[in-house]
Amino acid sequence: TIFLGAGALGSKIIFHFARSGNFNLKIIDCDKFSPHNIVRHDLFMESSGENKAKAIFEKIHNFNPKINSTSYETNNIFNQDLTTLNGYNWLIDTTASLNVQNWLVTNKSLNIPNRAKAEIAYKGSLGFLYIEGKKNNPRLDDLVYYVYYLGQEIQVISSWLTEENKKKYGLEYDIVDIGIGCNSPTVIMPNDSMSFHAARFSKVLNSIYDRKDLQNNGLLLITYISDNGFISNSFIYKVPPLEIYSCARGSGWEIRLTTYAMHKIKYEASQHKRKETGGILIGICNYKTKSIHVFDTIIAPPDSKRAKFYFFRGIKNLPDQVKNIKRTTGDIDRKSVV
């Protein structure tokens, strides 16, 4: 297993993996351990100033010298020699970096059959584990954006996205600057919340290592714990492979539709048979990866007009439906309705 990122979340999952008997681990992180990291990291003050990946490797080797195949890298992942990653069965991204996510989903040279991403949000209340489907379908970005769509049915997701929306206006509700160097901004998050999510992620990752339960599907695990710890919950979604349509003119753009959205489109078409019909696709457009992720549709309003050779989409109740979707998903991206 390759770990991208050896920060607070990554360090905890890595140590869980090592103590569970996973002896072949590779850790990639170019960051150094700083004193303020100690509040949530599994390293301690004696590692201050050391590369995080190297320090974690040494700690693992100290408590179990048999883990002699564990390695570490101090290079930035974007400058990594990808041939050194061949032969690994799993890659787990804990960097919480959008740049790393985009790099993973667009890099065609990275030949690792199973990939996952783990991150924490909402001041430690929410944890997300995304596991790609077979042959990278669904991809990591499909699953990440699917969480935004779920804001319509999971209240805590909606509340989190509403808070995230404030960041567009410079309101960093969960960031504090402690003023001790280039990596001085840190997230307000208790260590016990971080440990709660990390333990769940480690258990799930170890249990589906052979993918027998997943088969071709992707997996989305959402974990929640309240501030006082009295309430905890989880939501698990198996996400089937998406329908993918690439631009025939070679622009590199593609549309990625969930089976749910595709079934709704086909059903709507079957209802009107030879007459034209239409509606609105609900999803997110990512200009970096040239992908349009579609999770749902709004069928043609009742005041639409259709015949064999034309279709005029109506507007009855349509603005309110779109407005409600944007409201419950925190209007996280003003281009979220395609």
For each residue, the residues with C-beta under 8 A, 3 or more apart:
1: 17 22 24 25 26 88 89 90 91 92
2: 25 26 27 28 85 88 90 91 92 112
3: 6 10 13 14 25 26 27 28 92 94
4: 10 28 29 77 91 92 93 94 95 100
5: 9 10 28 29 93 94 95 96 97 100
6: 3 10 11 14 27 28 29 31 52 53 56 94
7: 10 11 29 31 37 41 52 94 95 96
8: 11 12 37 40 41 42 189 191 194
9: 5 12 13 94 96 118 119 120 194 197 198
10: 3 4 5 6 7 13 14 27 29 92 94 95
11: 6 7 8 14 15 41 42 43 52 56
12: 8 9 15 16 42 194 195 198 199 202
13: 3 9 10 16 17 92 94 118 198 201 202 205
14: 3 6 10 11 17 18 25 27 56 60
15: 11 12 18 19 42 56 59 60
16: 12 13 19 20 198 199 202
17: 1 13 14 20 22 25 202 205 206
18: 14 15 22 23 25 60 64 67 70
19: 15 16 64
20: 16 17 202 206
21:
22: 1 17 18 25 206
23: 18 66 67 68 69 70
24: 1 69 70 88
25: 1 2 3 14 17 18 22 60 67 69 70 71
26: 1 2 3 70 71 72 73 85 88
27: 2 3 6 10 14 53 56 57 70 71 72 73
28: 2 3 4 5 6 53 72 73 75 77 80
29: 4 5 6 7 10 51 52 53 72 73 74
30: 51 74 75 76
31: 6 7 51 52 183
32: 49 50 51 52
33: 37 41 43 47 48 49 50 51 52 55
34: 37 48 180 181 183
35: 38 45 48 180
36: 39 178 180 184 186
37: 7 8 33 34 40 41 43 52
38: 35 41 43 44 45
39: 36 186 191
40: 8 37 189 190 191 194
41: 7 8 11 33 37 38 52
42: 8 11 12 15 56 59
43: 11 33 37 38 47 52 55 56 59
44: 38 47
45: 35 38 48
46:
47: 33 43 44 50 52 55 59
48: 33 34 35 45
49: 32 33
50: 32 33 47 54 55
51: 29 30 31 32 33 54 55 72 74
52: 6 7 11 29 31 32 33 37 41 43 47 55 56
53: 6 27 28 29 56 57 72 73 74
54: 50 51 57 58 72 74
55: 33 43 47 50 51 52 58 59
56: 6 11 14 15 27 42 43 52 53 59 60 72
57: 27 53 54 60 61 70 71 72
58: 54 55 61 62
59: 15 42 43 47 55 56 62 63
60: 14 15 18 25 56 57 63 64 67 70
61: 57 58 64 65 67 68 70
62: 58 59 65
63: 59 60
64: 18 19 60 61 67
65: 61 62 68
66: 23
67: 18 23 25 60 61 64 70
68: 23 61 65
69: 23 24 25
70: 18 23 24 25 26 27 57 60 61 67
71: 25 26 27 57
72: 26 27 28 29 51 53 54 56 57
73: 26 27 28 29 53 80 84
74: 29 30 51 53 54
75: 28 30 79 80
76: 30 79 80
77: 4 28 80 95 100 103
78: 99 103
79: 75 76
80: 28 73 75 76 77 84 85
81: 84
82: 85 86 107 109 110 111
83: 86
84: 73 80 81
85: 2 26 80 82 88 91 110 111 112
86: 82 83 111
87:
88: 1 2 24 26 85 91 112
89: 1 112 113 114 209
90: 1 2 112 114 115 116 205 209
91: 1 2 4 85 88 104 110 112 114 115 116
92: 1 2 3 4 10 13 115 116 117 118 205
93: 4 5 97 100 101 104 115 116 117 118 140
94: 3 4 5 6 7 9 10 13 117 118 119
95: 4 5 7 10 77 100
96: 5 7 9 119 120
97: 5 93 100 101
98: 101 102
99: 78 102 103
100: 4 5 77 93 95 97 103 104
101: 93 97 98 104 105 117 140 141 144
102: 98 99 105 106 141 286 288 289
103: 77 78 99 100 106 107
104: 91 93 100 101 107 110 115 117 140
105: 101 102 136 139 140 141 289 291
106: 102 103 288 289
107: 82 103 104 110
108:
109: 82
110: 82 85 91 104 107
111: 82 85 86
112: 2 85 88 89 90 91 115
113: 89
114: 89 90 91 131 132 211
115: 90 91 92 93 104 112 131 132 136 140
116: 90 91 92 93 129 130 131 132 140 205
117: 92 93 94 101 104 128 129 130 140 143 144
118: 9 13 92 93 94 127 128 129 130 197 198 201
119: 9 94 96 127 128
120: 9 96 124 126 127 128 189 193 194 197
121: 125 126 127 128 160 164
122: 125 126 156 159 160 163 174
123: 174 187 188 189 193 227
124: 120 189 190 193 194 197 225
125: 121 122 156 160 193 224 225 226 227
126: 120 121 122 156 157 160 222 223 224
127: 118 119 120 121 196 197 198 200 201 221 222 223 224
128: 117 118 119 120 121 144 147 220 221 222 223
129: 116 117 118 200 201 204 205 219 220 221 223
130: 116 117 118 140 143 144 218 219 220
131: 114 115 116 143 205 208 214 218 219 220 221
132: 114 115 116 136 137 138 139 140 143 218
133: 136 137 138 214 216 217 218 239 240 241
134: 137 211 214 215 216 217 241
135: 216
136: 105 115 132 133 139
137: 132 133 134 142 218 241 242 244
138: 132 133 142 143 146 218 239 240 241 242 256
139: 105 132 136 142 143 256
140: 93 101 104 105 115 116 117 130 132 143 144
141: 101 102 105 144 145 286 289 291 293
142: 137 138 139 145 146 218 239 242 256 293
143: 117 130 131 132 138 139 140 146 147 218 220 239
144: 101 117 128 130 140 141 147 148
145: 141 142 148 149 283 284 286 293 295
146: 138 142 143 149 150 220 237 239 258 293 295
147: 128 143 144 150 151 157 220 222
148: 144 145 151 157 161 284 329 330 332 333 336
149: 145 146 152 282 283 295 296 329
150: 146 147 153 154 157 222 235 237
151: 147 148 154 157 158 160 161 328 329 330
152: 149 158 325 328 329
153: 150
154: 150 151 157 158 222 235
155: 158 159
156: 122 125 126 159 160 224
157: 126 147 148 150 151 154 160 161 222
158: 151 152 154 155 161 162 328 329 330
159: 122 155 156 162 163
160: 121 122 125 126 151 156 157 163 164 330
161: 148 151 157 158 164 165 329 330 332
162: 158 159 165 166 330
163: 122 159 160 166 173 174 330
164: 121 160 161 167 330 332
165: 161 162 168 330 331 332
166: 162 163 169 171 173
167: 164 170 171 172 173
168: 165
169: 166
170: 167
171: 166 167
172: 167 175
173: 163 166 167
174: 122 123 163 187 188 189
175: 172 185 186 187 188
176: 185 186 187 188
177: 184 185
178: 36 184 185 186
179: 184
180: 34 35 36 184
181: 34 184
182:
183: 31 34
184: 36 177 178 179 180 181
185: 175 176 177 178
186: 36 39 175 176 178
187: 123 174 175 176
188: 123 174 175 176
189: 8 40 120 123 124 174 193 194
190: 40 124 193 194
191: 8 39 40 194 195
192: 195 196 229
193: 120 123 124 125 189 190 196 197 225
194: 8 9 12 40 120 124 189 190 191 197 198
195: 12 191 192 198 199
196: 127 192 193 199 200 223 225 232
197: 9 118 120 124 127 193 194 200 201 223 225
198: 9 12 13 16 118 127 194 195 201 202
199: 12 16 195 196 202 203
200: 127 129 196 197 203 204 221 223 234
201: 13 118 127 129 197 198 204 205 221 223
202: 12 13 16 17 20 198 199 205 206
203: 199 200 206 207
204: 129 200 201 207 208 219 221
205: 13 17 90 92 116 129 131 201 202 208 209
206: 17 20 22 202 203 209
207: 203 204 213
208: 131 204 205 211 212 213 214 219
209: 89 90 205 206
210:
211: 114 134 208 214 215
212: 208 215
213: 207 208
214: 131 133 134 208 211 217 218 219 238
215: 134 211 212
216: 133 134 135 240 241
217: 133 134 214 238 239 240 241
218: 130 131 132 133 137 138 142 143 214 238 239 240 241
219: 129 130 131 204 208 214 236 237 238 239
220: 128 129 130 131 143 146 147 235 236 237 239
221: 127 128 129 131 200 201 204 234 235 236
222: 126 127 128 147 150 154 157 234 235 236 237
223: 126 127 128 129 196 197 200 201 232 233 234
224: 125 126 127 156 231 232 233 234 235
225: 124 125 193 196 197 229 231 232
226: 125 229 230 231 232
227: 123 125
228: 231
229: 192 225 226 232
230: 226
231: 224 225 226 228
232: 196 223 224 225 226 229
233: 223 224
234: 200 221 222 223 224
235: 150 154 220 221 222 224
236: 219 220 221 222
237: 146 150 219 220 222
238: 214 217 218 219
239: 133 138 142 143 146 217 218 219 220 258
240: 133 138 216 217 218 258 259
241: 133 134 137 138 216 217 218 259
242: 137 138 142 256 257 258 259
243: 256 257 258 259 262
244: 137 254 255 256 257
245: 254 255 257
246: 253 254
247: 250 251 252 253 254
248:
249:
250: 247
251: 247 290
252: 247 290
253: 246 247 290 291 292
254: 244 245 246 247 290 291 292
255: 244 245 291 292 294
256: 138 139 142 242 243 244 291 292 293 294
257: 242 243 244 245 261 262 265 294
258: 146 239 240 242 243 261 262 294 295 296
259: 240 241 242 243 262 263
260: 263 264 295 296
261: 257 258 264 265 281 282 283 294 295 296 297
262: 243 257 258 259 265 266
263: 259 260 266 267
264: 260 261 267 268 296 297 299
265: 257 261 262 268 269 279 297
266: 262 263 269 270
267: 263 264 270 271
268: 264 265 271 272 277 279 297 299 300
269: 265 266 272 277
270: 266 267 273
271: 267 268 277
272: 268 269 275 276 277 306
273: 270
274: 308
275: 272 306 307 308 311
276: 272 306 307 308 309 310 311
277: 268 269 271 272 299 300 304 306 311
278: 300 304 311 313
279: 265 268 297 298 299 300 313
280: 297 298 318 322 337
281: 261 292 294 296 297 338
282: 149 261 294 295 296 297 298 325 337 338
283: 145 149 261 292 293 294 295 296 336 337 338
284: 145 148 292 293 333 335 336 338
285: 291 292 293 335 336 338
286: 102 141 145 289 290 291 292 293
287: 290
288: 102 106
289: 102 105 106 141 286
290: 251 252 253 254 286 287
291: 105 141 253 254 255 256 285 286
292: 253 254 255 256 281 283 284 285 286 338
293: 141 142 145 146 256 283 284 285 286
294: 255 256 257 258 261 281 282 283 297 338
295: 145 146 149 258 260 261 282 283
296: 149 258 260 261 264 281 282 283
297: 261 264 265 268 279 280 281 282 294
298: 279 280 282 318 321 322
299: 264 268 277 279
300: 268 277 278 279 304 306 311 313 314
301: 304 313 314 315 316 317 318
302: 314 316 317
303: 314 315 316
304: 277 278 300 301 311 312 313 314
305: 310 311 312 314
306: 272 275 276 277 300 310 311 312
307: 275 276 310 311
308: 274 275 276
309: 276
310: 276 305 306 307
311: 275 276 277 278 300 304 305 306 307
312: 304 305 306
313: 278 279 300 301 304 318
314: 300 301 302 303 304 305 318
315: 301 303 318 319
316: 301 302 303
317: 301 302 320 321
318: 280 298 301 313 314 315 321 322
319: 315 322 323
320: 317 323 324
321: 298 317 318 324 325
322: 280 298 318 319 325 326 337
323: 319 320 326 327
324: 320 321 327 328
325: 152 282 321 322 328 329 337
326: 322 323 329 331 336 337
327: 323 324 330 331
328: 151 152 158 324 325
329: 148 149 151 152 158 161 325 326 332 336
330: 148 151 158 160 161 162 163 164 165 327
331: 165 326 327 334 336
332: 148 161 164 165 329 336
333: 148 284 336
334: 331
335: 284 285 338
336: 148 283 284 285 326 329 331 332 333
337: 280 282 283 322 325 326
338: 281 282 283 284 285 292 294 335
